[in-house]
Amino acid sequence: MRNMAYVNGRFLPLADAKTSVEDRAYQFADGVYEVVKFYGRNAVRLEPHLVRLMESSAHLRIAGGPGLDEWKTIIEQLATENELVDDETNEYILYQQVSRGVAPRNHLFPKDAIEPSVVAYFRKAPVYSREQRETGIALSLQPDERWNRCYIKSVCLLPAVMAKQAAADAGCFEALLVRNGIVTEGSATNTYCVREGIVYTHPTGPHILTGVTRTLVFEAAEKAGVEIREEAVTPDQFAAADEAFISSTTMGIMPATRLDGKPVGKSGKPGPVTRQLAQALDAIVASELRGHEVTAK
Ligand SMILES: Cc1ncc(COP(=O)(O)O)c(C=O)c1O
């Protein structure tokens, strides 16, 4: 692929894709973003990602960004500029960001309307090894120090960065965030535990991001005949569960088999419900890609 980016109406090499030091994303984290998975030129659930981007912008009162159709046109052109190889074995990530724009530094929104800064570019998708999927990843309990508007996918990610780094420092792959004695989600993933065949995950609302993959997990559960409940659990309940897993756009469903150094479940191995859901989710994505239900072509 070529490393081409989109910045405010122009396509240019990623190395030349720049914004001002007075961009409000830079000074105030005053912006929103999305990450979309592509197999070749076909996106997984592009529209829900674009809708979430526009809703996140609206929550922050960032106006004037591209609408649904404009985004689709930008992404098609960007895929062409990048000469994305159109076969499913080539996996890419599309990053999109919309900030309030560039203005002299002032906490208040600029008085006069400014244009938002709009950025998008592709990267090769991160690769998760077969071993990782077969062994499962390790989680580390960390305090959830984020704000009460986690449903907004804002670039204000420092509490998530600190939590993920603390988890990595403890030899773990992802943080399992805890707020007021209950598990919310991961630093960049939704989290689930399984008890007696029933999947538990935190309800939507102020304390989690409603993951596009989380929605897919619910659809996969329905297909697989697995019950899933939006009920919060404590860290102790999570630790005592039979199985656990996490989900995100970049990794789909990933089994979580250790929590703070101890195995989750009796075996500490990916469990049957996790495997069943992962298969059902893969089948949904594969059928949509084959049907080209959502495409950036
Ligand atoms: C805090 C948080 N929760 C959940 C997710 C998973 O969301 P999605 O499935 O839309 O990638 C992310 C993804 O970045 C995230 O940052």
PDBQT file of the ligand as one rigid body, heavy atoms in Angstrom, charges set to zero:
ROOT
HETATM    1  C1  LIG A 301     -12.734   2.292  25.604  1.00  0.00    +0.000 C 
HETATM    2  C2  LIG A 301     -13.085   1.414  24.456  1.00  0.00    +0.000 A 
HETATM    3  N1  LIG A 301     -14.034   0.469  24.628  1.00  0.00    +0.000 NA
HETATM    4  C3  LIG A 301     -14.367  -0.363  23.621  1.00  0.00    +0.000 A 
HETATM    5  C4  LIG A 301     -13.755  -0.280  22.384  1.00  0.00    +0.000 A 
HETATM    6  C5  LIG A 301     -14.158  -1.237  21.297  1.00  0.00    +0.000 C 
HETATM    7  O1  LIG A 301     -14.951  -0.565  20.361  1.00  0.00    +0.000 OA
HETATM    8  P1  LIG A 301     -15.078  -1.104  18.861  1.00  0.00    +0.000 P 
HETATM    9  O2  LIG A 301     -15.594  -2.493  18.939  1.00  0.00    +0.000 OA
HETATM   10  O3  LIG A 301     -16.034  -0.169  18.224  1.00  0.00    +0.000 OA
HETATM   11  O4  LIG A 301     -13.707  -1.037  18.270  1.00  0.00    +0.000 OA
HETATM   12  C6  LIG A 301     -12.776   0.692  22.163  1.00  0.00    +0.000 A 
HETATM   13  C7  LIG A 301     -12.137   0.815  20.858  1.00  0.00    +0.000 C 
HETATM   14  O5  LIG A 301     -11.311   1.636  20.627  1.00  0.00    +0.000 OA
HETATM   15  C8  LIG A 301     -12.437   1.569  23.226  1.00  0.00    +0.000 A 
HETATM   16  O6  LIG A 301     -11.520   2.528  23.065  1.00  0.00    +0.000 OA
ENDROOT
TORSDOF 0
